[in-house]
Amino acid sequence: MFTGIVEGVGNVMKVEFRGQGRRLALSVPLSLTDMQLGDSINVNGACLTVVEISGEVIHVDLSSETLQRSTLSDIKEGNSVNLERALRLSDRLGGHIVTGHVDGIGTIAELHKQRDFLQIKIRVPQSVSKYVVQKGSIAVDGTSLTVNEIKGDVIELTLIPFTLEKTVLIKKRVGDRVNLESDILGKYVEKMMDRSSSEKVTLSFLREHGFINGDE
């Protein structure tokens, strides 16, 4: 479990092909070198496991499933990636609940610089857009952001100077692909609404259990 607050930027030192999977060697900031074997780490929005540590370099494996469902299949030596260690129970939840399971891949449609801020528009697949709400949260390459506007299949976000400085999003260009994870709360709501007809959440159910007034 993660928060979407990127802790540092790593660099891809090596990409090793292993059958249908791959292994990445990532150099990490000194602040992240306390990781242990078996720890989870969010790499550009995907939850991966640390399988080897060599000083300031960690190694993570990419399964065929991860490669198929995320932009990590595009990763090359020399690329930079967002990194976040797993959330501890004692940590503040500064962003929102992020699982590290990529829901879909978006494409950057527009970029507009406004002083020190960056307005970014991303075209999102329907599998993600159905969970997105205005002023709700979404993780873009593992970064927790707030949705300003929704127009069809395009969402608009604002990147503040701190986010631009601390993440790889400043390097994105129109046409680049990004990993997307929608807010897990929306998925739970959908599951509740899709229960068997005898248990389905209806207006009558909500009135009966005091969630809304009888006049509504």
DAHU-V805832 format. One record per helix or strand. SS is the DSSP state (helix for helix, strand for strand). FROM is the first residue (numbers start at 1). TO is the last residue. If there is no record, write none. Layout:
SS&FROM&TO  SS&FROM&TO
This chain:
strand&2&2  strand&8&18  strand&21&27  helix&30&32  strand&40&43  strand&46&54  strand&57&62  helix&64&69  helix&71&74  strand&80&85  strand&98&98  strand&104&114  strand&117&123  helix&126&129  strand&137&140  strand&143&151  strand&154&159  helix&161&166  helix&168&171  strand&177&182  helix&184&193  helix&203&208
